[in-house]
Structures are given as C-alpha cells and as structure tokens.
Amino acid sequence: QVLLVESGGGLVQPGGSLRLSCAASGNIFYAMGWSRQAPGKERELIARIIGGGITIYEDSVKGRFTISRDNAKNMLYLQMNSLKPEDTAVYYCNTGSLNSGIYYPHFWGQGTQVTVSP
C-alpha cells in the first residue's frame, strides 16, 4: 500500500513562487517525481529524482523548478520559482520503478491545483 498526499498548491501571480510538498507512506519506491496536467492536455512528468540523488527536469521547468526529498521524513518537495501562467495545472506526486535508467511512475497522489494568474 502506497499513499501520497500533496499540499501547497494555490493561486500565485506570474513571477511568484510556490513550494509543493508530498507526504509519502507505505512501500514507496526510491525513485519519485512530480507530474502535472493542465486543462485539455495530457499529464506530463516534469521532474524526477532517482538513484544517487540524480534529478532530471523537463525543459519547460528547467532552471525554475527544483525537486528535493527528505528521506527521514518521507517527504518530496517541488520548489517552483518564476511561475508563468502556462504552469497552471494540477500537480501530482508519484513514485515508481527504474528500468534501464527510465522512470516509470506506478503510484500517484490525488493532486494539488496550482493557478498562476495576475
């Protein structure tokens, strides 16, 4: 049983910052990530943290978002800076397996809404 609970979403102005948190419990995998789904679009994986603390980002968030984890607290975070209206989406925490270095999410949280608007 895996439980992922996101928090920290909300309404922010363009250029602002938000920090999302994900509380994880159960038999979570070491690899974890954040995905998002904007209205009318498919869910996309935007950041993940895998073995050795390696972090990988999609180009759309690279340099603005930072994924991190606190293993002692079983927490995953996403620091989002310089937010843009196109970052508006529901953000999901996930955990999954690695196969030949590719991350495959298996479990998802319920999501938290992030809205970037003046």
C-alpha positions in Angstrom: 0.0 0.0 0.0 1.4 3.4 -1.0 -0.1 6.7 0.0 1.0 10.0 -1.5 -0.6 13.3 -0.3 0.2 16.6 -1.9 -0.1 20.0 -0.4 1.0 23.6 -1.1 -0.9 24.5 -4.2 -2.8 27.7 -4.6 -3.1 30.9 -6.6 0.0 32.9 -7.3 0.9 35.8 -9.5 3.2 35.4 -12.5 6.8 35.6 -11.4 5.9 34.3 -7.9 6.9 31.1 -6.1 5.2 28.1 -4.5 6.6 25.1 -2.7 4.7 21.8 -3.1 5.0 19.1 -0.6 4.2 15.4 -0.8 3.9 13.2 2.2 4.7 9.6 1.3 3.9 6.4 3.3 3.9 2.7 2.7 6.2 0.7 0.3 7.3 3.6 -1.8 10.0 3.2 -4.4 13.2 5.2 -4.1 12.5 7.0 -7.4 9.9 9.7 -7.1 8.7 12.5 -9.3 6.2 15.3 -10.0 3.8 15.4 -12.9 1.2 18.0 -13.9 -1.9 18.1 -16.0 -3.2 21.3 -17.5 -6.8 21.6 -18.7 -7.2 19.9 -22.0 -3.7 18.4 -22.0 -2.2 15.1 -21.2 -0.4 14.6 -17.9 3.4 15.2 -18.2 6.2 14.2 -16.0 8.2 17.4 -15.2 10.7 16.4 -12.6 12.1 13.2 -11.0 14.7 12.2 -8.5 16.3 8.8 -8.9 19.2 6.9 -7.5 22.2 8.8 -6.2 20.1 11.9 -5.8 20.1 12.5 -9.5 17.4 15.0 -10.6 16.0 15.3 -14.1 13.8 18.1 -15.4 11.7 18.7 -18.5 12.9 21.7 -20.5 9.7 23.7 -19.7 10.7 23.9 -16.0 14.4 23.5 -16.0 16.1 26.3 -14.1 12.9 27.4 -12.4 11.8 24.3 -10.5 13.7 22.2 -8.0 12.8 18.7 -6.8 14.1 17.5 -3.5 13.4 15.0 -0.8 13.8 14.4 2.9 14.2 10.7 3.4 14.0 10.9 7.2 10.5 12.5 6.9 9.4 10.6 3.8 8.7 13.9 2.1 9.1 15.0 -1.5 9.1 18.7 -2.5 8.9 20.8 -5.6 10.1 24.4 -5.3 8.6 26.4 -8.1 10.1 29.9 -8.9 9.4 32.4 -11.7 6.0 30.9 -12.2 4.2 31.5 -15.5 0.5 31.3 -16.5 1.4 28.2 -18.5 2.4 26.5 -15.3 -1.3 26.4 -14.3 -2.2 22.8 -13.7 -3.0 20.1 -11.2 0.3 18.8 -9.8 0.8 15.2 -8.9 3.4 13.5 -6.8 4.4 9.9 -7.9 6.7 7.1 -7.1 7.8 4.2 -9.3 10.4 2.0 -10.7 13.5 2.5 -12.8 14.3 0.3 -15.8 17.5 1.0 -17.7 17.5 4.4 -16.2 14.0 5.3 -17.3 11.5 6.2 -14.6 8.0 4.6 -14.6 5.6 6.0 -12.1 3.3 3.4 -10.5 1.5 5.3 -7.7 0.0 8.8 -7.7 -1.3 11.2 -5.2 -4.7 13.0 -5.6 -3.1 16.2 -6.9 -3.0 19.8 -5.9 -4.1 22.8 -8.0 -1.6 25.5 -9.0 -3.0 28.6 -10.7 -0.8 31.3 -12.0 -2.7 34.4 -12.8 -2.5 38.2 -12.2 
